[in-house]
């Protein structure tokens, strides 16, 4: 029996589509790795591990977290960008790794937009102004007065050049007319350790990275750099409540895969990550860190990502921060 032209085209289309379907149905069939481009122990690491645990159950294979810190998050991010694009290695990035590094590193070794496909936007780290316990300033206005009395004497820590904690403080200094000395660290854990030890005066750090120390009295919080107070830190006033209305800053986070990863694998990963983030137990654990969840699907995250890059590019230019 001869085949009609339509039947022949249908069979040809099916032959082309079948491998993709089979590939998606069998993916993943081995260990998946989530690269966290920061040291273990920080809030980014914690969130990645919550999701990894859920994915391990969903996939029936181990999902490992690989901490590859260095160069303001560029080391681990670069490794994923140039790794095998098969869906088995992804990265948990943020506004530093997938935004600011484009303008603050002379050669990050990757393009934050062209080299990656977003899997899911997770939400944002709100920033909290924290100081060593014996710093005289008890409010943001007292801090501003202290800094203006001796420009450059106070130092502030960050999680690296171009990080959210760095640029958020640059924005604050620009808006308030103060000057402090920048001391970058390779992640949240060593930064917090130095503030608690009294060797760093202040940081505009992500709330999850300092919430435990605030609650335990190891350091003091002066303000939240967001429009509203955080539910996990209701006693900390906002900048706006203290008269500083134009220096709010949040640091977003998202999961990415290499751009050339096949679409079926991207779909499987995206669906599983979003399901994890919407799981009540996982949501509660992440929120308790002080992180603000706002889950975005890839098509929603893409325009948000591009807008954030444009916004912080302008802030970097206005602050005069030079590439390292």
C-alpha positions in Angstrom: 0.0 0.0 0.0 1.4 3.4 -1.0 1.6 6.1 1.6 0.0 9.5 1.0 2.1 12.6 1.0 0.5 13.7 4.3 1.2 10.4 5.9 4.8 10.4 4.8 5.3 13.9 6.2 3.7 12.9 9.4 6.0 9.9 9.8 9.0 12.1 9.1 7.9 14.6 11.7 7.4 11.8 14.2 10.8 10.5 13.5 12.4 13.8 14.2 10.3 14.5 17.3 10.7 11.0 18.8 14.3 11.3 19.9 13.5 14.5 21.8 10.6 12.9 23.5 12.6 9.9 24.5 15.5 12.0 25.7 13.2 14.1 27.9 11.5 11.0 29.3 14.9 9.5 30.2 16.4 12.7 31.6 17.9 12.7 34.1 19.4 9.3 34.4 22.5 10.2 36.4 23.7 12.7 39.0 22.8 16.4 38.5 25.1 19.1 39.9 24.0 22.5 41.0 27.0 24.8 41.0 26.9 27.5 43.7 29.6 30.1 42.9 30.1 31.0 46.5 31.5 29.3 49.6 29.4 26.8 51.6 27.5 28.2 54.6 25.9 31.3 53.1 22.2 31.8 52.2 22.7 31.1 48.5 24.2 27.8 49.4 21.4 27.0 51.8 18.6 27.7 49.2 20.4 25.6 46.6 20.6 22.7 49.1 16.9 22.9 49.9 16.1 22.6 46.2 18.7 19.9 45.6 17.1 17.7 48.2 13.7 18.0 46.5 15.1 17.4 43.0 16.9 14.2 44.3 13.5 12.8 45.3 11.8 14.0 42.1 14.5 12.6 39.8 15.4 9.5 41.6 19.0 10.4 41.3 21.3 12.4 43.6 21.5 16.1 43.0 24.7 17.5 44.4 25.7 21.1 45.3 29.2 22.0 44.2 30.6 25.2 45.8 33.0 26.9 43.4 33.8 30.3 44.8 36.1 33.0 43.4 36.3 36.1 41.3 33.0 37.5 42.6 31.2 34.3 41.6 32.7 34.3 38.1 34.7 31.1 38.6 31.8 28.8 39.1 29.5 30.6 36.7 32.2 30.5 33.9 32.6 26.7 34.5 28.9 26.1 33.8 28.8 28.5 30.9 31.5 26.5 29.1 30.6 23.1 30.4 28.7 20.4 28.6 25.2 21.7 27.8 23.3 18.5 28.6 21.3 19.6 31.6 23.4 17.7 34.2 25.2 20.8 35.4 23.3 24.0 36.3 24.1 27.1 38.3 22.3 29.0 41.1 23.2 32.6 40.2 22.2 36.1 41.2 22.4 39.7 40.2 26.2 39.6 40.7 27.0 36.5 38.6 24.4 37.1 36.0 24.4 40.9 35.8 26.9 43.1 37.5 30.0 41.0 36.6 29.4 42.0 33.0 30.4 45.6 33.9 32.7 45.1 37.0 35.1 42.4 35.7 37.3 43.2 32.8 36.9 39.6 31.6 34.3 37.5 33.4 34.7 34.8 30.7 31.1 34.5 29.9 28.0 36.5 28.8 25.3 36.5 31.4 22.5 36.6 28.8 23.9 34.9 25.7 25.5 32.0 27.5 22.6 31.0 29.8 19.0 29.9 29.7 17.0 30.8 32.8 15.2 27.9 34.5 13.4 29.8 37.3 13.6 33.1 39.1 13.5 32.5 42.8 13.1 35.8 44.5 15.3 38.4 46.2 17.6 38.8 49.1 16.6 42.0 51.0 19.5 43.9 52.4 20.0 44.8 56.0 22.5 47.4 57.4 24.3 45.6 60.2 27.2 46.9 62.4 29.6 45.6 64.9 28.1 45.7 68.4 30.4 48.4 69.8 29.9 50.9 66.9 28.5 54.1 68.5 25.8 54.5 65.8 22.4 53.2 66.9 20.4 54.5 63.9 21.0 55.1 60.2 21.1 58.8 60.7 23.7 58.4 63.5 25.7 56.2 61.1 25.6 58.9 58.4 26.7 61.5 60.9 29.6 59.3 62.1 30.7 58.7 58.5 30.6 62.3 57.6 32.6 63.3 60.7 35.6 61.4 59.3 35.2 60.4 55.7 36.8 57.0 54.8 37.6 56.0 58.4 34.7 53.6 58.7 35.0 50.4 56.6 32.3 48.3 55.1 32.4 44.6 54.0 30.8 43.0 51.0 30.6 39.5 49.5 32.9 40.7 46.6 33.4 43.5 44.1 30.2 43.9 42.1 28.1 41.9 44.6 24.7 43.1 45.8 26.2 44.0 49.1 28.9 46.1 47.4 26.6 48.0 45.0 23.8 48.5 47.5 26.3 50.2 49.8 27.7 52.3 46.9 24.1 53.3 46.1 23.6 54.3 49.8 26.9 56.3 49.9 26.0 58.1 46.7 22.5 59.0 48.0 23.7 60.2 51.4 26.9 61.8 50.5 29.1 59.7 52.8 32.4 57.8 52.1 33.6 54.6 53.6 36.3 52.1 52.8 35.4 48.9 50.9 36.6 45.5 52.2 35.5 42.7 49.8 35.2 39.0 50.9 34.7 35.8 49.1 31.2 35.2 50.3 28.7 35.9 53.1 30.2 33.5 55.7 33.6 35.1 56.0 32.1 38.6 55.9 29.7 37.9 58.8 32.5 36.3 60.8 34.6 39.5 60.5 31.8 41.8 61.5 31.0 39.7 64.6 34.7 39.7 65.5 34.6 43.5 65.3 37.1 43.9 62.5 34.5 45.2 60.0 32.4 48.2 61.0 29.3 47.8 58.8 27.8 45.8 55.9 24.7 46.2 53.8 24.3 42.5 53.8 21.6 40.2 52.6 19.2 39.5 55.5 19.4 35.7 55.3 23.2 35.9 55.8 22.9 37.9 59.1 19.5 37.1 60.5 20.8 34.4 62.9 23.5 36.7 64.2 21.0 39.6 64.6 18.6 37.4 66.6 21.4 36.1 68.7 22.8 39.5 69.5 26.2 38.9 67.8 25.7 42.1 65.8 23.2 45.0 65.5 20.8 45.8 62.6 20.1 49.4 61.9 17.8 49.2 58.9 16.2 47.2 56.1 16.9 48.5 52.6 13.5 47.7 51.2 10.1 49.5 51.0 8.6 47.4 53.8 9.8 45.5 56.9 10.6 41.9 56.5 8.2 39.4 58.3 11.2 37.6 59.8 12.7 40.8 61.2 9.7 43.0 62.1 11.6 45.0 64.6 14.1 46.4 62.1 12.9 49.7 60.6 13.3 50.5 56.9 15.6 53.2 55.5 12.5 55.1 54.5 11.2 55.1 58.0 14.4 56.8 59.0 14.3 59.4 56.3 16.4 57.8 53.5 14.0 57.2 50.7 16.1 56.6 47.6 18.6 53.8 48.5 16.5 50.6 48.6 18.2 47.6 47.1 17.4 43.9 46.7 19.5 41.1 45.2 17.6 38.6 43.1 18.5 34.9 42.6 17.7 32.4 39.8 18.7 29.1 38.4 20.3 28.9 35.0 21.5 26.2 32.6 24.0 26.6 29.7 22.3 28.3 26.7 22.7 25.3 24.4 21.0 22.9 26.7 18.3 21.1 24.7 14.8 22.4 25.3 13.3 19.1 26.6 16.0 19.1 29.4 15.4 22.7 30.1 11.7 22.0 30.5 12.3 19.1 32.9 14.6 21.1 35.1 12.5 24.2 35.1 9.3 22.3 36.0 11.1 20.4 38.8 12.7 23.5 40.3 9.5 25.5 40.3 7.7 22.6 41.9 10.3 22.5 44.6 10.0 26.3 45.3 6.2 26.0 45.5 6.4 23.1 47.9 5.1 24.3 51.3 8.0 22.8 53.4 10.6 24.2 51.1 9.0 27.6 50.9 8.8 27.8 54.7 12.4 26.8 55.1 13.6 29.5 52.6 11.3 32.2 54.0 12.6 31.5 57.5 16.1 32.5 56.2 14.7 36.0 55.6 14.6 35.5 51.8 11.6 36.9 49.9 10.3 34.3 47.5 8.9 35.4 44.1 9.0 32.4 41.8 9.1 33.3 38.1 8.9 31.0 35.1 11.6 31.4 32.4 9.5 33.5 30.1 8.6 35.8 32.9 12.1 36.0 34.3 13.8 36.9 31.0 12.4 40.5 30.7 12.9 41.0 34.4 16.5 39.9 34.1 17.2 42.3 31.2 15.6 45.2 33.1 17.7 44.5 36.2 20.9 44.4 34.2 20.1 47.8 32.7 19.2 49.3 36.1 22.3 48.3 37.9 24.5 49.1 34.9 23.3 52.7 35.4 23.9 52.6 39.1 27.5 51.2 38.6 28.2 54.0 36.1 26.8 56.7 38.4 28.8 55.4 41.4 32.0 55.4 39.3 32.8 51.8 40.2 35.6 50.6 37.9 36.1 47.1 36.5 38.6 44.9 38.4 
